[in-house]
Amino acid sequence: MSTLLTDFYDYLFGELPLTELLRQLAVIALCIACGWGLSRWLRKLFTLSGGDEQSVVHIGVKSFMRVLSPLLILILLSLARLALIRLKLPVTLWHVMMPLMISQVAMRFVFYVLRRIFVKETTAGAFLLLFEKVFATLVWICVLLYITGMWPDLVDYLDTTMLPLGRHKTSLLTILQATASVLVTLIIALWAGAMLEDRMMKLSSMHLSLRTVVARMVRAILILVAILVSLSLVGIDLTVLSVFGGALGVGLGLGLQKIASSYVSGFVILLERSLAIGDMVNVDRYFGKVTQINTRYTILEGLDGIESVLPNEMFMSTPVQNYSLNRKIIRLATQVTILYQDDIETVLSMLEKAAFAVERVSDQILPQALLLKIGEDGLQLEIGFWITDPENGRLNVLSDVNRAIWRVFKTQGIQVAHPKRDIRLMDPRSFEQSVDSMASSAHKSAQSAYNAGK
């Protein structure tokens, strides 16, 4: 049987005149040049001129250009082929160019979709790069088999090769088709979910927590629908999933209570908006900024840079202090004790001015100095102040205020009070007599208690 590659060689070296060959080559070269130039023009059109190279628009257009270039070339080649057929001119080279361009479009589109789904940063992981290489190799092998005319023979071989699966036998072609259908439906569902999440995150009219929970619920629904559709395409009866659903319910009721509670708590947190990304919270012994809210756990980044992974159940069963729920302004205070002879009104004014001079102290609410107690050692004072950036830490601003107070006290000659105790030294003989008297009294008391017990 004559193959496509043999026919191509016959046209190239035998039946096809040189002028026809050069005409086809010129048309193909023109289509490639026009497609490449048009893709460059579209890239400049949709990319922000003079904008940031790392902007979302720039990165999205740049990544899709790898798909757009071969797609435009394929469209131009198809139009040129139709035009040559209408002019009754040979299109022999198109038997090779069309499969090549279709494979290019398919590979680059799959790579683009996978990167939109799985790549969150600017670089792809090692596993994704390895998968892309394996997928590209398989596509090129299929193209080579198609051009050489061996593709129908390979399909017949896969269809006649039977593999035992339990009591039944299934052809290798059916298994490959089922695997491909499952992968394609899952990839489409994940891609649609990622696209929807990107669009939802750009809606400023909706709360961030609500956007997150809606996007993730839609993604979960899409994945579930994709799995059900793929199983139907494979030919698996969906009624068998009822047994699995019952077993899953029993498992959730017994061994997966904590996990199920964390998942439910995650959706409740996102829906009621009691916690949002960027909030400064204190739960149990953890304090930090919320950087991620997932369906099972929440990540808190402490002021020391350490990230804590906390199950969402903790935020539902433990009291949570949210410093950013309604307003990001909190009160801090530090205390100091001064001597009695210092003027109290002057010292209170000094404390307020010293705290207000610190950079991070808010001017929305002025610092306030209070006399808390007239104590045994001196006058106990407190200076309270407010900050609007709790995410930058509390201890450092307390340190700055204390240092400012200390500098003012040193400059104005204000002394900090300290406990004073008087120590009296007794005569050794008097001390021994006192000890003997105490011991005698204790002995008499013990003896009386013993006699009363008898």
C-alpha positions in Angstrom: 0.0 0.0 0.0 1.3 3.4 -1.0 1.9 5.6 2.1 1.6 9.4 2.3 5.4 9.7 2.6 5.9 7.6 -0.5 3.4 9.8 -2.4 5.2 12.9 -1.2 8.6 11.5 -2.4 7.0 10.6 -5.8 5.6 14.1 -6.3 8.9 15.7 -5.1 11.3 13.7 -7.2 9.1 12.4 -10.0 5.6 13.6 -11.1 5.7 17.0 -9.5 7.3 19.7 -11.7 9.9 21.9 -10.2 7.7 25.0 -10.7 4.8 23.4 -8.8 7.1 22.5 -6.0 8.6 26.0 -5.8 5.0 27.5 -5.8 3.9 25.3 -2.9 7.1 26.1 -1.0 6.6 29.8 -1.6 2.9 29.7 -0.4 3.9 27.8 2.7 6.7 30.2 3.5 4.3 33.1 3.0 1.8 31.6 5.3 4.4 31.0 8.0 5.8 34.6 7.7 2.3 36.1 7.8 1.2 34.0 10.8 4.4 34.9 12.7 4.1 38.6 11.9 0.4 38.7 12.8 1.1 37.0 16.1 3.8 39.6 16.8 1.4 42.4 16.0 -1.3 40.9 18.3 1.2 40.6 21.1 2.1 44.3 20.9 -1.6 45.2 20.6 -2.7 43.3 23.8 0.5 44.0 25.9 0.5 47.2 27.9 3.0 49.5 26.2 5.7 50.6 28.6 4.1 48.7 31.4 5.5 46.3 33.9 7.1 43.2 32.4 5.6 41.2 35.3 2.1 42.4 34.9 -0.8 39.9 34.6 -1.7 41.0 31.0 1.9 40.8 29.9 2.5 37.4 31.3 -0.8 36.0 30.0 -0.3 37.3 26.4 3.3 36.2 26.4 2.4 32.7 27.5 -0.4 32.3 25.0 1.8 33.6 22.1 3.3 30.1 21.9 -0.1 28.8 21.0 -1.2 31.7 18.9 1.7 31.6 16.4 1.2 28.0 15.2 -2.6 28.5 15.3 -2.5 31.4 12.9 -0.1 29.6 10.6 -2.4 26.6 10.6 -5.4 28.8 9.7 -3.5 30.5 6.9 -2.3 27.1 5.6 -5.9 25.8 5.6 -7.1 28.9 3.7 -4.2 28.7 1.2 -5.0 25.0 0.6 -8.6 25.7 -0.2 -7.5 28.5 -2.6 -5.1 26.2 -4.4 -7.7 23.4 -4.7 -10.2 25.9 -6.2 -7.5 26.9 -8.7 -6.9 23.2 -9.4 -3.3 23.4 -8.3 -1.5 20.5 -6.4 -1.3 20.7 -2.6 1.0 17.8 -2.0 3.2 19.4 0.6 0.1 20.1 2.7 -0.1 16.4 3.5 3.0 16.9 5.6 2.6 20.5 6.8 -0.9 20.1 8.2 -0.1 17.2 10.6 3.0 19.1 11.7 1.2 22.3 12.5 -1.8 20.5 14.1 0.6 18.7 16.4 2.4 22.0 17.2 -1.0 23.7 18.1 -2.0 20.7 20.2 1.2 20.4 22.2 1.5 24.1 22.9 -2.1 24.4 23.9 -1.8 21.5 26.3 1.3 23.1 27.8 -0.4 26.4 28.1 -3.4 24.8 29.9 -1.2 22.8 32.3 0.8 25.8 33.2 -2.3 27.9 33.9 -3.5 25.1 36.2 -0.4 24.0 38.1 2.1 26.8 37.9 1.5 29.5 40.5 5.0 31.1 40.2 7.0 32.2 37.2 8.8 28.9 36.9 7.4 25.4 36.3 8.3 22.4 38.4 10.5 19.5 37.4 7.7 17.0 37.2 5.7 19.3 34.8 8.7 19.9 32.6 9.3 16.1 32.4 5.6 15.5 31.6 5.8 18.1 28.8 8.9 16.4 27.3 7.2 12.9 27.4 4.0 14.3 25.9 5.8 16.1 23.1 7.7 12.9 22.3 4.5 10.9 22.1 2.9 13.5 19.8 5.9 13.5 17.5 5.8 9.7 17.3 2.1 9.8 16.4 2.7 12.4 13.7 5.6 10.3 12.3 3.3 7.2 12.2 0.6 9.2 10.5 2.9 10.6 7.8 4.4 7.2 7.1 1.0 5.6 6.9 1.6 3.2 9.8 -1.1 4.8 12.0 -4.0 2.6 10.8 -1.9 -0.5 11.4 -1.1 0.7 15.0 -4.8 1.3 15.7 -5.7 -2.2 14.4 -3.0 -3.7 16.6 -4.2 -1.9 19.7 -7.8 -2.9 19.0 -7.0 -6.6 18.6 -4.7 -6.8 21.7 -6.9 -7.9 24.6 -6.0 -7.5 28.3 -7.8 -9.5 31.1 -9.6 -7.2 33.6 -11.3 -9.5 36.2 -13.7 -11.7 34.3 -13.8 -9.6 31.2 -11.3 -8.8 28.5 -10.7 -5.3 27.2 -8.7 -4.1 24.3 -5.7 -2.0 24.8 -7.2 0.7 22.5 -10.3 0.9 24.8 -8.1 1.3 27.9 -6.1 4.1 26.2 -9.2 5.8 25.1 -10.7 5.7 28.6 -7.5 7.0 30.2 -7.4 9.8 27.6 -11.0 10.7 28.2 -10.5 10.9 32.0 -7.4 13.1 31.6 -9.0 15.4 29.1 -12.2 16.0 31.2 -10.1 16.5 34.4 -7.8 19.0 32.6 -10.8 20.9 31.1 -12.4 21.1 34.6 -9.2 22.2 36.3 -8.6 24.8 33.5 -12.1 26.1 33.8 -11.8 26.3 37.6 -8.5 28.2 37.3 -9.9 30.7 34.8 -12.9 31.2 37.0 -10.8 31.8 40.1 -8.7 34.3 38.2 -11.8 36.2 37.1 -13.3 36.0 40.6 -10.2 37.4 42.3 -10.4 40.5 40.1 -14.0 41.4 41.3 -13.4 44.2 43.7 -17.2 44.5 44.5 -17.2 41.1 46.2 -15.5 40.3 49.6 -12.2 38.5 49.3 -13.4 35.6 51.4 -16.6 35.2 49.5 -14.7 35.2 46.2 -12.3 32.5 47.5 -15.1 30.2 48.7 -17.2 30.6 45.5 -14.2 29.9 43.3 -13.2 26.8 45.2 -16.7 25.5 45.5 -17.1 25.9 41.7 -13.8 24.2 41.1 -14.8 21.2 43.3 -18.2 20.9 41.5 -16.4 21.0 38.1 -14.0 18.3 39.1 -16.9 16.1 40.4 -18.8 16.6 37.2 -15.7 15.8 35.1 -15.1 12.6 37.1 -18.7 11.5 36.6 -18.7 12.4 32.9 -15.4 10.6 32.3 -16.7 7.5 34.1 -19.8 7.5 32.0 -17.6 7.8 28.8 -15.6 4.8 30.0 -18.7 2.8 30.5 -18.7 2.4 34.3 -22.1 2.2 35.9 -22.5 5.2 38.3 -24.8 3.2 40.6 -21.8 1.4 42.0 -20.7 4.7 43.6 -23.6 4.4 46.0 -21.7 1.7 48.0 -18.6 3.9 47.9 -20.6 6.9 49.1 -22.0 4.9 52.1 -18.6 3.7 53.1 -17.3 7.3 52.8 -20.1 8.5 55.1 -19.2 5.9 57.7 -15.6 6.8 57.5 -16.3 10.5 57.9 -18.5 9.7 60.9 -15.8 7.5 62.7 -12.2 8.1 61.7 -12.3 11.3 59.7 -14.2 13.6 62.2 -11.3 16.0 62.6 -10.7 16.3 58.8 -14.3 16.7 58.0 -14.7 19.3 60.8 -11.7 21.2 59.4 -13.2 21.2 55.9 -16.6 22.4 57.1 -14.9 25.0 59.3 -13.0 26.3 56.3 -16.1 27.0 54.3 -17.8 28.6 57.4 -14.9 30.9 57.9 -14.9 32.0 54.3 -18.7 32.5 54.2 -19.1 34.4 57.4 -16.1 36.6 56.7 -14.8 36.5 60.3 -11.3 35.9 58.9 -9.7 37.2 55.7 -6.3 37.1 54.1 -4.1 39.8 55.5 -5.7 39.9 59.0 -3.6 39.9 62.1 -5.0 37.3 64.5 -4.1 35.7 67.7 -5.4 32.1 68.3 -4.2 29.9 71.2 -0.4 30.6 71.3 -0.1 31.6 67.7 0.1 35.2 66.5 0.6 36.4 63.0 -0.8 37.5 59.6 -3.2 35.2 57.7 -1.5 34.4 54.3 -3.7 31.5 53.1 -7.1 30.2 53.9 -7.5 26.7 52.4 -10.5 24.4 52.8 -8.7 22.3 55.5 -6.1 24.6 57.0 -5.0 28.2 57.4 -1.5 29.5 57.3 -0.3 32.1 59.8 2.9 34.0 59.2 4.5 35.1 62.5 6.4 38.3 62.9 9.6 36.2 63.1 8.9 34.8 59.6 7.8 31.3 60.8 4.7 30.0 59.1 2.2 28.0 61.2 -0.2 25.6 59.5 -3.4 25.5 61.7 -6.5 23.4 61.1 -9.6 25.4 60.5 -11.3 23.6 63.3 -9.1 25.6 65.7 -10.6 28.8 64.5 -14.1 27.6 65.2 -13.5 25.9 68.7 -11.0 28.4 70.1 -11.4 32.1 70.9 -9.7 34.2 68.2 -8.4 37.7 68.6 -8.7 39.5 65.2 -6.8 42.8 65.2 -8.1 43.6 61.7 -11.7 42.6 61.7 -13.4 46.0 61.7 -10.5 48.4 62.0 -6.7 48.0 62.2 -6.0 50.1 65.3 -5.1 48.7 68.7 -4.1 50.1 72.0 -0.8 49.3 73.7 0.4 50.5 77.1 3.6 50.6 79.2 3.9 51.3 82.9 6.5 53.2 85.0 6.8 54.1 88.7 8.2 57.5 89.8 9.1 59.1 93.2 6.7 61.0 95.3 8.6 64.3 95.1 8.2 64.6 91.3 5.4 66.8 89.9 2.7 64.4 88.7 1.2 66.7 86.1 4.5 67.5 84.5 5.5 63.8 84.3 2.2 62.8 82.7 2.6 65.5 80.1 6.2 64.2 79.4 5.0 60.7 78.9 2.3 61.8 76.4 4.8 63.9 74.4 7.4 61.1 74.4 5.0 58.5 73.2 3.5 60.8 70.5 7.0 61.4 69.1 7.5 57.8 68.2 6.9 57.2 64.5 4.5 54.3 64.6 2.2 55.8 67.3 -1.0 56.9 65.6 -2.2 60.4 65.6 -5.9 59.4 65.2 -6.2 58.9 69.0 -3.7 60.8 71.1 -1.6 59.0 73.8 -3.1 59.3 77.3 -1.1 59.1 80.5 -2.8 57.9 83.7 -2.1 57.7 87.4 -2.9 54.1 88.2 -1.9 53.8 91.8 -0.3 55.5 94.7 1.8 52.6 95.8 4.2 51.8 98.5 7.3 52.6 96.5 6.1 55.5 94.4 3.5 56.7 91.9 2.6 54.1 89.4 1.8 55.6 85.9 0.7 54.2 82.6 1.0 55.6 79.1 -1.4 54.2 76.6 -1.1 54.8 72.8 -2.5 53.4 69.6 -1.0 51.9 66.5 -2.6 51.2 63.1 -0.1 48.6 61.8 -0.2 45.6 64.2 1.2 43.4 61.4 4.6 45.1 61.9 4.8 43.9 65.5 4.0 45.1 69.0 7.2 44.6 70.9 9.3 46.8 68.8 7.0 49.8 69.1 6.8 49.2 72.9 10.6 49.2 72.9 10.7 52.5 71.0 8.2 54.2 73.4 10.1 52.9 76.5 13.4 54.2 75.0 11.8 57.6 74.3 10.5 57.8 77.9 13.9 56.8 79.3 15.6 59.6 77.3 13.1 62.2 78.6 13.6 61.0 82.2 17.4 61.3 81.8 17.1 64.7 80.3 14.7 66.1 82.9 16.2 64.3 85.9 13.2 62.2 86.7 14.1 59.1 88.7 12.4 55.8 88.4 11.2 54.4 91.8 12.4 51.1 93.1 11.4 49.1 96.2 13.0 50.2 99.4 13.4 47.9 102.5 14.9 48.5 105.9 17.1 45.7 107.4 17.8 45.7 111.1 20.6 43.6 112.7 19.7 42.1 116.1 22.1 41.2 118.9 23.2 37.5 118.6 22.2 36.7 122.2 18.8 38.3 121.8 18.4 36.4 118.5 19.2 33.0 120.2 16.8 33.7 123.1 14.0 34.5 120.5 14.7 31.3 118.7 14.6 29.2 121.9 11.4 30.9 123.0 9.7 30.1 119.7 10.9 26.5 119.8 9.6 26.1 123.4 6.2 27.5 122.4 6.0 25.2 119.4 6.9 22.2 121.6 4.2 23.1 124.2 1.6 23.4 121.5 2.4 20.0 120.0 2.3 18.4 123.5 -1.2 19.9 124.2 -2.5 18.7 120.9 -1.2 15.2 121.7 -2.8 15.1 125.1 -6.1 16.3 123.7 -6.0 13.5 121.2 -5.5 10.8 123.9 
